[in-house]
Each structure stands twice: as C-alpha cells, then as structure tokens.
C-alpha cells in the first residue's frame, strides 16, 4: 500500500481533508511511489489562515535576519542535493544529470534571495520642497502562492518562494499532483529551518486546490507556470479576484541556423535544447529553421546526432534522455507525430514505439524529427511538449524571422551564426522574451527576469530578477517635514 502524502500547514505535517488521492507513478517503471491528496478548499483555507497569522510576526523580522534563513536553507539543499535529484528522476522521468542541473538552478534562486536586503532598498530626495523630504519604502504585501508544473518540480517553486518570504511575505506552494515528492523533500528542509509558523505552507492537489488558490480572498498574488490555456484561466481568475498574477504559459520555440554556423557544434547544442528533459520544458527547441544552404547539412547532422542519443532509465548514469511523464503524454505525443504525417510532414527519425530493455512498460518516446514542415501545420504551431523536432526551410534570414514571428507564442528563440549583423538583427526583430545567440536553451539566470511574450506570458511582472522584487512588495511614498 503506497503511503499517503501530507500537507504542510502552520509548521506541521497534516492530513488533507481529501476524499480522493492520485497515484504518483515512476514513469519508467510504472511503480506507484505514493498517493497525492486532491486537497479541498478547506485545506487551502487552512493554509491561508496559517499564513495570515504568521505574516505580522514575519514582516517585523528584520530583513537581514530573513536573509540569514536563506543561507541556512542553501546549506541544507547542498547537503541533500543528490537525494533531491534522485527523487526527481523517480517521479518525473528525466535523467539524473538533468535533475542535478535542476537542483543547481533552484539553489541559484536561493542565492538571489540572499540579496533581497540590497534589492529592497528604495530611493529618496532631500528637500523635494522647502523643508520637505520625500522617499519610497518597500513593504511586504501578505500571503502569496504558486501553482507549479510537473516538468521542473523543484526549480520552479524556488523561482518564487525564497524571494517572496525574504521580502517579508508568507507563502503557499501547490505543486503538480504528478510530481509532488521533490517539493515534499524541500519542505522537510524548510521545516528544519524553524521558521515562524505559517511562513511556508504546502498544499497538494489538482484543479480544485488550484481554483481555491486563485479564488481565495486572503491570497494577494499568484505565480503560475504551465500551458497557455491554463495560464489564461489563471490570469483571468486571479485578476477577477483582485490578485496580482504572473502566468507563464506554453511555447513553440524556434531556432534559426544560418549557413555560416558551425554545423556540428550548433546541432550538439540543439540536441540538448530539443531532447533535454524529453522535450518537456517551456524552453525546448521545437522548430529548427535551416536558412538557405544550411538546410541539407543541418538535416543530415540532426538525424545523425539524434539517432545516437541513449534513451533509458534516468537513474542509470550515461542515459541521455529519459521518459515522458505518463502514458497519456506518450499517446498524445505519438498522435501529434501522426498528425504531422497526415498534414504532409515526413518522418526523418521516428521515436514512436520506443522500448528500453528492462523497462518495457515505461513511457518512452524516442527522439523524433519531422521534415518538410510548413508554418501552417499543427506541429509547427501547437506545443507538443515531447521529444519531437520539426525541421523547416527558409530561403533567407528575413524569411526565417517572418516565420518565427508568425507564431502566437513568444517564449524563446535562438539563432546559430558567426555573423554579428545577423545576431543583432535577430535579437532586435524577433518577438520572443528570451533570445539565444549560439545558445540552444535561452534560460535566464536567477538574477534576470524570465521573459515571455504574446501567448507565452500574461501579466506585468515576470518571474525572477528585479521583477520579482516589484511583484512581492508594495512601494509606499513617504513625504515628511520636521521643520
């Protein structure tokens, strides 16, 4: 009998009031690892009450003291680094190296939060008028929450939580019910910090818990990462309920490869961008545009390198690509490949029906390449969220930019070139929030905002960087005279 996961509310591990539970399954072995509660409005309300009760004491805690908790938190994360990575592989299916990379990026967000005492400093002017000084101060707002996805179960919550609480707010995380174990372990470490009760809370569940977070009047702001249709729902629901919201949606990320690019090195970068985490990330390369004479060499090198990727169980060292998250995801991805064929694309490399010895029941989809893809095809327009790369032709640079800008998504785009003019024109003209130049995955570090445009982002302030300081604080203007 699989154990039932508990929520963490008010400094205690507590049973959910859920009537139903969702199995948490290892996608490579189909072993049930645990059961995740479908938490209710009552569970969310209990967490909000605990967070509200803890807020006043926490906001009065000096900011330097709040930052010290982040130093201790980082040390604990480093001590349990490998444990977090391994449980992530088991619940998500990514490789151990990918999981280690995710833990490292999560820790970078904790590093950023240590700088909050500096970043919360504001400005002022002496003698703005005769005998009058005017200045701004930043203050925490209250209870915030995050609704986070399955694909980066440790890193994405840490984009938000460390900065939010170091700014003086209290926090609730609602992780994906498909991958709740990574965050459970992270909260065990948070529990060791002896934070005041209610500062950090964890509520598991699916749609009902997410809706409760979006609608609860006690929550001041919500951060979301997921698909664009759900991001739109989150944005509309939260704003209708008077909340701040940053909703990061899906993507269809394009890469342009120019004839002057170093083809072998470029394709090596594209391999990681397209097939890392089995293509299940919002910065995954989805469409590669071969410009002019680059196309034939690009096509041959892509197929060569993709065919040689080692697909297997993520905990086995040397595995280069793991599983997709579930049987349903596998079926959806394979149906998208079929649809691409039906619309006229050719399968240059077929990952359907992939099996791995010893893991025959696993949810594996091998690296796939579709060629002769045109901009009007579904596989060129809609997010597949799997290890499927579409290959297009463009006669020249301008045509490639036009194709990229036709997408209704705007998360990321990259160019591979040795020409500085092309690189500058690309970053200047392409409508995407994260631009890579000779970089396959244009992932901002924790000190920069995570960009996104068009249907890839709804809101005013992005996650990470100085945007997060603005999101998690209110500016108050003080005008005073003592003369």
N, C-alpha and C positions, 0 to 999 in steps of 0.2 A: 504493500500500500504506500503510495507516494505521500510525502509529507505535505501538509497544507501551509502555504506561506502566510505570514502575519503582516499586518501593517505596523508602522512605527509612528506613534502619535504621542505628543507630550512627553517625550523622553522614555517611552515604554513600548515594548513589542506587544501588540494587542490583536486579538482575534477580530476578523471582519464580521460584519453582520450579514455577509453574503449568503444567499441561498444556493448559488451555483459557483462552480470552480472550473477553470480552464486548464487542461494539462499543458505543462511546459515540457516540450519534447526536444531531444537531441536530434537535429535534422539529418545527421549522418548515420545514426544507429536506430532511430525511432524509439529509443528508450525514453520513458516518461521520467523526468527528473524531479518534478514537483507539481503541485497543483496551485494555480494562482486564483485568488478570490475575485469574483466580479463584485467589487465593492459598491456600496449603495450611496445615495445622497446622505444618509445618516452618517456613514463613515467619513465622507468628505466634510460634512458639517462639524463632526467631532474634531477633525484635524484643523479646520479653520478656527474653531473656538480655542483650541490649544495654542495655535499660532497668534491669535489676537491677544490672549492672556500673556503670552511671553514677549510680546512686542515692546511694551513700555519699558520693561527692565533691560531688554536687549538694546534698544535705541539709546538708552542712557549709559550703556557700557562704552567707555572711551574707544574711539576708532582704532587707536594703536593696539588696544587690548583685543579688539575684534580681529585685527590682522594677525595677532600672535596665534590665534586659533588656527589660522591657515598654515602657519609654519609647522605646527604640530600635525595638522591634517596631511600635509605633504609628506612628512616623515613616515606616517602610518601607511600612506599609499605606496611609498617606496618599499617599505618592509613587506607589504603584501602584493607587490607588483605582479609576481608570477601567478599567484593564486587568482587574482582578478582576471588575468589574461586567460587562464585555463578554463575558468567557469564561463567566460565569454565564448570561447570556442565551442564548448559543450552545448550552450543554449542557442547560439547564433549560427554556427557552421563555418565561420571564417577560419583562416589559418592562424596558427599560433604567432607567426611573425606579424600578421595584420593586427591581431589582438594586442600584442605588445606595443605596436605603434599607436593604437588607440589609447591605451593606458598612458603612454607618454604624452600624447596630446591633451588628455584630460588633466594630467598633472601640470601642464603648461598653463591651463586656465586657473589652477590654484595659485601658481606663481604670479599671474596677472593680478589676482585678487589681493595679494600681499601689498600691491602698490596703491590700493584704494585710499589710504590716508593722504597720499600725494594727489591722487586724481580727484578727490572730493574738494580740494582747495578751490576757492572761487576768486572773484575779483572785487575791487572797490576803488572809489575815488574820494580822496580827502577834499573838502571844500568844494563840493559839487555846486554849492551856493554859499553865500556868506554864512560861515559858522555851521554849515550842514555837511555831514559826510554821508555817503551812500555806498552800499556794498551788497553783495549777494552771499547767501549761505546755502549750502545743500543739506537737505534733511531727508531721512528715510521716509517711506510712504506708508508701509504697513505690510500686509500679507500678499506675497506673490506666489505663483505656481507655474509649473512646467508640465506640459503634456509631450512626452518624448517617444521616439520611434524605436523599432526593433533593431535597426541596422547598426547603430552606434550606441548601445545601451549604457555604456559607462561614460563616454566622452560628452555626448550631447547634454545630459543633465548638468555636467560640470561646466558647460558654457555659461550657465546661468546661476546656479546655486551659490558658488563661492563668492562671486561679486555681489550678488543680492544681499547675502547675510553680512558680508563685511561692510556694506553700505549702511547696515543697521536694520534691514528688513527681516521678517521671518518667512519661511519658505515651505512649500509643499511640492513634492515630485510625484507625478503619476506616470510611471513607466509603461512601456508596452507589455501587455499580458503574455506576449510570445517570448520575451526576454527579460524577466524581472529579477533574475538571480544576481546579475552583476551589481545592480543597484542595491539589492539586499545586502550584499557584502560591503559595499561602500558605506551604507548606513550603519553597519556594525562598527566600522571605523569611526564614523561621526559620533556614534554613541560613546566611544572611548574618550572623546574629547571633553566630556562632561559640560557640554553647552547648557545654558539655561533651558529648562523645559519649554517645549513649543517652538524653539528656534528653527529646527528642521523636522519635517514630517514626511512620511512616505505612505501613499495610499495606492494600492494596486487595483487593477480593474481595466475594463474596456470602455465601451461607448457610454454607459450610464455614469460611470465615475467621471469621464471626460466632460460630459454635459453638466454634471453637478459642479465641476470646477469652473466651467465657463459661465454658469448662471448664478453662482453663489454671490450674494451681495457683499460678503466680507472679504472677498479676494479683489485686490486693487489692480492686478495686472497678470497677464498670462503670456508665457512664451511657448511656442509650438514649432515642431519640426515634423514634416510628413508630406503627404501627397498634396497637390494643388487643390483638388476638390474639397478635401478636408480642411486645408488651410483657409479656403474661402469661407467655409462654415464656421470655423473658429473665429475668424476675423469679424464676420457679421454678428455672431452670437455675442462675442465679448464686447464689441463696440455698442451693441444694442443694450447691453447691461452696464454700460458706463465704465468699462475697463480699458486700461492700456493693453495693447496687444502687439506682439511681433510674431507673425505667422510665416514661417519659411516653408515654401511648397516644393513641388517637384521640379524636374529639369529635363531638358533634352540638349545635352552639351555637345557642341560641335568643335571639331579640331580641323584646322586648315593646314595642309602640308604643301609647302612651296617647292618648286623644282630645285632650288639651291640648298635645301635642307640636307643635313647628314642623315641619310635614309635609315641606316641600321640603328643609329643612336636614337633617332626620332621614334622609330617603331618600338624600340625597347621601352621608351617612356610611355607610349600609347598602350602597350600591353598592360602595364600596371594601372593605367587610367581606366581601361575598358574592362579588365577582368579581375582587378583587385576587389576583394570582398564579393566575388562572383557578380560584379556589376551592380550590387545593391547599395548604391550610395548616391547622394544627390549631386556629387561632383564627378560621377562616372562619365567617361567618354562614350558617347552614344553613336555619333555620326562622324566619320572621317572624310574630309573633302580633299581629294587629290587634285591639285591645281596644275593644269597644263600637262607638261611632260612628266610630272611626278607620279601620275596615276599608275602606270604599269609597274614601275619599280615598287611603289607603295603597296600595291595589291599583292605582289609576289612575296614581299618581305613580311607583310601582315600574316598571310596564310602560313608561311614558314615558321614564324615565331609562335603564333597561336597554337599551331598543331603540336608543338613541343612542350607546351605547358603541362606540368604534372598536376593532375586533378586527384584529390584524395581526401582522407580524413584530416581535419585541421590540426589535430594534436600530433600528427606524425611530422617530425622535422623534415624539411625538404619538400613538403606539399606546397605547391604554388597557388592552387585555387581550391577552395572548399565547396560546400553545398550552397544551394539557395535555402531560404528559411523554412519552407514547408512543401508538402505535396501539392497543395493548392497553388503555390507560387510556381512550382515546376510546370504544372499543367498550363497555367496562364502564359508563361514564357514560351513554352513549346507551341501553344496556339498562336502566339504573335509571330513566331517564325513561319508557321504555316500560312498565316495571313499575308506575310510579306511575299511568299512564293505566289500566292493566289493573285496578288496585285502586280506581279511581274518581276520581282527581285529574284536573283539566282543565289543559291546557297553555295558559297565557295568553301565553307567549312561548317559541318553540321554537328552540333553538340547534343542533339536530341537522342534519347535512349542511352545516355551515358551510364555505365555501371562501373563500380570500383570493387575489386576483389576483396572479400571480407566485409563489405558494406553494401551488399546488393539491394537492401531496402532503402538506402539513403537517397536523399532528394538532390541528386546530382544532375546538372546540366553542363555539358562541356562547352568550351569556347566556340562561339559561332560567329561566322562572318557572312553577311548578305551583301552581294554586289549588284551593280546596275540599279541601285536605289535612286529614286527620284523624289523631289521635295513634296509631291502630292501624296506619296504613300503613307499609310498609317505608321509604318516602322520608322519613318523619317520625322513624323510629327508628334507621336504619343510616347510617353515614357514606358519603357519595357521593364526596367528595374531587374535586369538579369544580364548574364554574360553574352550579350548579343551586340555586335558591332556592325553598323550599316556603312557601306562604302559608296561614296558619290564622286562624280566627276564635275569639275568646273573648268571652263576654258582659261580663265584668268583670275587675278586677285579680286577685282571688283565684283565679278560674278560670285565668287566664294563668299564675300562679305554680304552680298544681297541674299544669298541662300540662308546664311546664318541668321540674318535679321528678320527673315520671314517667320521664324519660329515664334510661337506665342510664349515660350519660356525665355528666361534670361538669367539663368543662374551662373553659368561659366562658359567660357570659350577660350581656345588656345590656338596659337599659330607656331609652326615649326619652320624656321627660316634662318639664313645667315645674313639677311638684308635688313639693316636698321630702318630703312624707309618703310618697308612692309610692316615691320613690327610696330612702328609708331602709328602708322595709318590704322592698323588693326585695333590697337587699344583705343584709338581716338574715335573710330567709327562703329565698332561692334557694340550692339546693345545687350550687354551682359554685365552683371555686377562683379564678377571675378574673372580677370583676364590673365591667361598664362602665355608667356613668351618662351618657347622651348621648354615648357613645363606641361606635363600631362595633366596633373591634378592641381588646379589653382586654388589650393586650400589656404586661406589666410591664417597667420599665426594668431595667438590669443590676444595680442595687443592691437590687432586691426579688426574692424567690423567684418562680419561675414556677409558679403554683398549678395545681392539678388535683385533682379528687376522683372518687370512685366508679371506674368503669372507665377513666377518663382518666389515672389515675396509680397506680402500685404502688411502694411504698417508704415510707420515713420522712422523708427529707430531699429537698426539691425542688432543682431546678437553679437557679443564680444566687443572688445575695444572700448573706446570712449563713448560710443553709442550706448553701451550697457550702463555706464555711469549715469547718463541722462535718463535712461529708462527706469532705473531703480532709485532715483532721487527726485525730489521736488526742489526747485530753486525758489528761495524766498528773498525778496528785496527788502533791505533794512535802510531806512532813511532816519538819521538821528541828529539831534542838536543838543549840546550841553552848555551852550554859551548864553 
